[in-house]
Every structure is written in structure tokens, then in C-alpha cells.
Amino acid sequence: MYVDNMIYIHAMNDEAPAKEKWQKELGALWPAAKGSLAKVYKPCIRKNCPACARGDKHPAWLLSFTSQGRRKVMYVPLALVPRIRRAVQNGRKIEKHLYRTGPDLIKLYRQTLKTNPNT
């Protein structure tokens, strides 16, 4: 038990710079969202709409995402589109960071073992 605690404490000390860098990089990625933003064209609900009568449809923005294992879609007001677009892009960047974190932690642990094989 004592040896396990020493390894944990040692690993935590070596991770501090990496943790600070990670927090700084991810802190700059606000707002963040997971999903996709799409522009679609739909008929409106008004009767006698001249655009719909011509066969033209009205543009709308939709955010699709997964919630509790189910695919959901929400209408995005035009004024919110730039913010949601940035949030989705930031969410993808965060996801890349997360995929990289596991291998980075293993590499850091292996480096720790090479420099201090007694821990």
C-alpha cells in the first residue's frame, strides 16, 4: 500500500505542468458543444405563402446532438448561429485533446519510470 501511494504522489507531481497546459488550452475553448450545425430549407406553416407556393423553401439552422443515447434536433435562431458554430468547432477541438490525453499520460508515466525506476 505504501509503494502505491508513493507512485501516485510522484506521478501527480510530474503531471502538474501538463495539467496546467491542458487547462489553459481548454479554458480558451469556451463556448463548447458537441453536435453538428446544419442549414436546411423547409416549407413554412403559413397558408398562401408566396415563396412556398413557388416551391421555394425557407432557410433554417438546426443543431443535432445526442442526449441520453437518442438523437435530438433543435432549431437555432439566426442570431445564435455564429456562437453555436464556434461552440461546435471548439467541442471538436476539445474532443481531439481528450483523445490525445490517454496516450500522453501513458508516455509521461513511462518517462517517470525511466528516470526513477525505484518508484
N, C-alpha and C positions, 0 to 999 in steps of 0.2 A: 504494500500500500504506500509506503513512504517513497519508493522509487517512482511509482506512477505519479504522485503529486509533484515530484521534482521535475519530471519530464513535462508535465502540464505547465508549471510555472515558467520553466525555461522556454518552452515554445511560445507562451504568451508574451514574454519579453522580446523575443525575436520578431514577433508579428506586429509589434506596435507601429513601426514606420509604415509597413504595408497597410495596416488598418487605417492609419491617418490619411494616407494617399487615397485609399479606396473611398473613405468618407468624403474627402474633398472633391473627388471626381464625381461621385454620385450626387452630392449636395448641389452641384451645378446643374443637374439634370431635372430640375423641377419646373413645370409640372410634368408628371409622367403617367402614362396609361397603357394598358395592354388591350389590343384590339386592332381594328382596321377602320379607316375612314374612306367612304366611297360616295361619289357623286352619282346620283341616279336621276332618271327622268320618269315622272309619274303623272297620270291624269289627276286633275283636282276633283273636289267633291261638289263644285258649283254646277248647277244645271245651266245650260246655254252658255258655257264658257267658249268664247270665240277661238281661243288657242286650242282647246281640246277638240272642238268641232273640226278644225283643220287637220287634226291628227298630231299637232304639236303637244308635247308634254312639258310639264313644269319641272325645273331642276330642284333637287332636294339633296341634302347631305345626311348620311346615315353613319352611325358608329356601331359596328358589330363587335361583340365581345362574348366571352363565355362566363357564365355565372352559375355556380353550383352544378357544373357539368352540362349545362344547357346553353345553346347559342341564343343570344339576345341581340336585338337591334333597337337603337334609339335614334330618333330624329335629332339632328344638330342644327340649331338656329344659325343662320348665315354669319351673324356677328361673332359666334363662338368657333367657327371653322378654323381660323388660324391658330387659336390656342389648343384646340383638340389635335390638330395636325402636329403641332410641336410636341404635345404630350405623347402621342403615339410614337413619334420619332425618338423621343427621349426614352420611352419604355423599351424600345428595341435596343438602344444603346445599353441600358441597364441590363437587359437580358444577356447581351454579349459579355458584359462584365461578370455576371453570375456564372456563365459557362466557363469563363476563364479562371474563376476563383478556386475551384476544386483542384485543378492541376497545379496552380500556383502554390496552394497550401501544401500539397504533397512535395513539391520541389523544395520549398522552404524547410520542411521537416527533414528531408534527406540532406540538405546542406547543413542543418544543425547537427545531424548525426555524424557527418564527415568532420566537422570542426571540433565536436565534443563527443567522441564515441562512448564515453563512460556514462552519458546521461540516459 
